[in-house]
């Protein structure tokens, strides 16, 4: 059984490995290290991709292996540990840091300006997979989500880590894709603002302060609940996952504005 000390060692190792791969500072993990770094990398157009057969994986660049309760930086074809102290130890699993979209960079990959927008609709569902219902206002609770919504009540299909408290999507993107507002299964429909550029940024919806975590990319679950073929036109256009920093009421017609621009690098 993994101990707290084991988890702390793995988290520290993983942080060091990812920093070496990226050549930049990396924050300490909060909670589950793998989940935290997957979500942190997601803000930067990067993913932590599982390797199917890590023990025999050969890659000339850096990748990360788990050996027991340690995360170890690997490289080379055939691959071996950068730290010779781990040479010959069995590899249990591994991950490759890879771009989500090769056409985008990692420093502000989704844009440098967002503009300002307006709340066109607020939608909540009481339980996972329940139909979304439009409301004129909703109370946003910091650290939880919207009152009356499945994620605010801890009953969402997904969860854990950051980015599950509030979802937003642009009305313009849904119109272009021919997708209805309820079909998109996002909490807030906006107009006039580039939501993608808010990944990693603080912004306000009315008086409620939020932080954008990563794009809310379409998934097979969304397609199952709607119709086949809905995923493709929504790639990079399905909205934003965010967390609520300061609670309050969100109302129809509220302004959506950037609080302060920061670098994600």
N, C-alpha and C positions, 0 to 999 in steps of 0.2 A: 504494500500500500504506500502511495506517495505521501510523504510528510510535508508539512508547511515549509520546512527548510529545503526539501527537494524542489518544491515549486518555486521558491525564491531563487535558488541557484539556477534553475532552468530559465526563469524570466530574465535574470541578469545576463546569462550567457546569450540568450536570444537577442536581447537588446544590443549586446556587443557585436554579434554576428551581423545583424541588420545594419548597424552603423558602419561596419566595414564594407558591406556590399554597396551601400549608398554613398559612402564617403562624407557623411554628415552626422550631426548630433541627433540622437533619437531619445524621446522621453521615456521615463520609467513606466512600466506597465501598471495599469490599475486593474486588479482582478485577474481573470484568466489571461495569461500572456499571449497565447496564440490568437484568441479572439480580439484582444486589445490591438495587437499589431496588424492583424488583418484589416481592422477598421481604420486604424491610423494610416496604413498604406493606401487604403481606398480613397482617402482625401487627395492623394497624390497620383492618381491614375496608376496605382500599382497593386499587385496582388501577391499573396503568399500561397503559391500553388503546390499542392501535395504531389510528391513524386511516387509513382505507382510501385516501382521496385528500387527503392533507394539504395539497397545494399549493392546493386550492380550498376548504379547510375554513373555515367561518364559525361562530364561537362567541363570544358576548358575554363569556364569562369567560376565565380564564387556561387556556392549554394550552402544550405544549412542542413545538417544532419542531427538527429537525436540519437545519442549513445547512452543508454540507461537514462539517467536523470540529468544529463548534460546536453546543451545545444553546442554544436561544434561546427566551425567554419570549414568548408570543404572546397577543393578545386582540383582541376586537372582531368585529363582523359588518358588512362583511367584515373578516377578521383581518389584523393587521399586527404587527410586532415592537414590544415595549415599548421596547427600545433602538433609537432611530432609526438608529444606525450600521449596522444590519442591513437597513434598508429596501431593498426591491427585489432582495434576494438570493434565489436559488431555494430552495424548501423541498423537501428530499429525503424526509423522513418526519416523522411527528408522533405524539404521544401525549396522551391526556387522562387526568388523575387523576380517578378516579370511585369511588364506594362500591361494594363488592361486594354489600352488602345494604342497601337504603334504610331498613330498619327499625332498623338498628343505628348507633351512633355510631362515633367513631374513637378515643376515649380509653377503654380497657378495654371494647371493644365486646362481648366474650364473657363478661362477668361480673366480679365483684370478689371472689368467694369460690369456692373449689374444694372445700373439705373435705379428706378423706383417703380413700385407697382401698387396694385390694389387687390384686396380680398374680394373675389367674386362669389365664392361659395365656401361653406363650412359643412363638412360631412362627417358623421360618426356612425359607428356600428357597435351595438352592445356586446357582441361576441364574435369570435373568429368565424369567418365565412358568412356571417349574417349580412343582409343587404345594407348598404350605406343609406343614411337618411340625411337630408339637408336640414340644417338649423340656422337660425339667424344669428346666434351667438353661442359661444362655448367658453367655459372657464378652463384656462390652461394652468396646470399645476406643475410647478418646477420639480424636476426629477421624476415625474410620472407621465404626464400626457394630458389629454383633454378629458374632462369629466363627461361621462356618458359614452366614451369610446372604449373599444376592447383593449387597446394598448394602455390607456390610462388606468384600466382596471386590472392589468396584468393577465388578460385573457386573449392576447393576440396570437396569431399562428406562429410568428417568429418572436424573438426577444433575446435579451441577454446582451450585456455590453452597452455601447452607445449607439444613438441614432434611431431609436425605436419610439420616441416620445411624440414626435410630430412629423407628418409627411406633407409635402407641398408639391403641387404640379401646376404647370402653366396652361391656361385655357387655350393659348395659341397652339401649343404642341399637341394637345388632345384634338383640336379641330383639324390640324394638318393630318393627323393619323386616323381620323374618323372614329375616335373613341369617346364615349360618353363620360361625363364627369363621375357618375356613380360607378361606371365600369372600371375606372382607373384605380379605385380603392385608396385614394389619398385623402387626407383630412382637409387640406386647404387648397382651393383652386385660385390661382392668381392671374393677373394680367399685367402686362407692361414691364416686367422685371425678368432679367436673365437669372433663373434660379440656379443653374449649373455653376455660375461664378460665385455662388455663396458657399460652396463646399470649403470647409475650413474657416469660414468667416462668421463673425457675430452680426446679427441683423435683428430688426424689430418688426413684429406684426402688431400694429397699433402700439400699445404700451408694453407688450410682452417681448422680452429679450430672449433670443434663441441663438444657437450656434449650429451652423450647417456641418454635418458630419461627412456625408458622401452622397453620391447620386443614388437615387432609388431606382435602380435598373429593373426592367421587367423580368419576370421569372416564370417558370413553368406553372407555379401555383396560380399566378394571375391568369394565365391562359386557360387553366383548368376551370376557373370560376367564371370565365367570360366566354371566349370563343377561340378556336384555332387560328393562328396567324396574327394574333394581337401583339406578340412580342416584337417582331422585326421592326415595325414602324416606330416603336417606342424606345429603341436602343438610344441611350444618352438623352432621351426626351421624356422619361417617365417620372421626372421630378427629383426631389431632394429629401433626404432623411436628416432630421434635425433633433436637437434636444432643447428643452426649455430651461433657461437659466433664471428668469424672473417671471413669476406667474402673473395672471391677470385675465381679463376678458378679451376674447377675440371676436370682433363683430364684422358683419358684412360692410364693405366700404372702407375698412381700416387700411391705412397705408402700410406698405412693406418696404422698408428702407435698410440700407447698410448702416451698422453702428460704427465700425471702424475697419479699414482694410489692413490686413496683416499678411505677411508672407507665410506660405505653407512649407517652405523649405527648411 
